[in-house]
Amino acid sequence: MKHGLNSSYIQRMNVKLVFNILRKGQASTRIELAKMTGLTKSTISNIVNSLINIKLLYEYPMASNGVGRRSVGLKIHYDRFHVIHLRITSKEYFIGRFNLQGEQYDYFAENYSSFSVASKEVMSRIKDQIRKMIDKETGAPILGIGISLPGPYNSGIYLGLIGELQNWDDINIAKEIEEEFNLPVYAENDANIGALNEWWLDRSITDSDTLVYITTAGGTGSGVIANGDLLRGSQGVAGEIGHMTIDINGAKCKCGNRGCLELYTSTTSLLEQAHEISASRKDTILNNNSSKADFFAAVNAGDPLANELYMQALHYLSIGVINIIYLYNPSIIIFGDEMVTYGAGEKLLSVVKQYVSKHVSAELFNNIIMKLSTSKIDPALLGAGILVINNISDILFDKHILA
């Protein structure tokens, strides 16, 4: 059932709209904001003045054009608040403290191999590290905590069946951290967060675009943003392309299905195949102890086995991309995570583009931008905090910082 919009909701949405326009540099004065938003000048003045009062915005004199009064510009004070970013993977966790512009002030990472992988122990250590970051005096209060997880997360429940954290189903991760620190906490799967990160940082992407972000690491997944919002589905599994069937007679996946895309395209599966086959091949530098970095170095060095496996993975990934095109009709597809960060992204982009161009209509293909992520910081870590910043207006009102 649809409901009407009350004044409080509209007020929050207007604050969020103004903040995002200023953040993307699409306007810098009150007059420009009024023109872009369609809001009245008095409404814009009220919003701007309230954000100046809490020191989230500040005014500055703009260069004079020699005619009339000098305009007063508006800028966001990005160090007014800081955000804690947390990324949990199947083998390690990463924590960072960033300002509202994504500038890093603190960082910590720990591998599970140094202690028990029991979820409760990991959570205890994560809480200790978050507290240390919060307790460091920087002059900027913490706005909230964002969490990136390697698989679907819905209404506080981690869906471990098709995620990488197989023993975390009994923990409401966001609730535990929220209760521990009395701060707003937002959690999402890493592919969705990667998509949000790209949409947030790339100023050329607009709300009218449909963006698909594809991640290939421990698993394969995608995040979809349409009309400026994440597409999550009723249980948070929208975009879980890693469990799209590519081979109905294929190997059995941990999700219970057979022939899932991530069995053929994830960097973890590539390395497992390399370990299994390398002993019987004399034309490869890979062996049973090779790491992911070793594998992709071998790809770039022209190693026969590494390239054979990589090309096979890109073939399957291309099929997945074609399915995505017909499912979501995206205007932008961005590839990120380990296949890109390990230096084999250009080959990925070239092969996928070539394959897809032969299997979809020219009209459809020519209207899709395919590119690699250019994020200099781990998208799933940086994007975790963007979850918080994207809800800044709700937090400011709920905490009575804005009235």
Secondary structure, 3 states (H helix, E strand, C coil): CCCCCCHHHHHHHHHHHHHHHHHCCCCCCHHHHHHHHCCCHHHHHHHHHHHHHCCCEEEEECCCCCCCCCCEEEEECCCCCEEEEEEECCCEEEEEEEECCCCEEEEEEEEHHHCCCCHHHHHHHHHHHHHHHHHCCCCCCEEEEEEEECCCEECCEECCCCCCCCCCCCCCHHHHHHHHHCCCEEEEEHHHHHHHHHHHHCCCCCCCCEEEEEEECCCEEEEEEECCEECCCCCCCCCCHHHCECCCCCCECCCCCECECHHHHCHHHHHHHHHHHHCCCCCCCCCCCCCHHHHHHHHHCCCHHHHHHHHHHHHHHHHHHHHHHHHHCCCEEEEECHHHHHHHHHHHHHHHHHHHHCCCCHHHHCCCEEEECCCCCCHHHHHHHHHHHCCHHHHHHHCCCCC
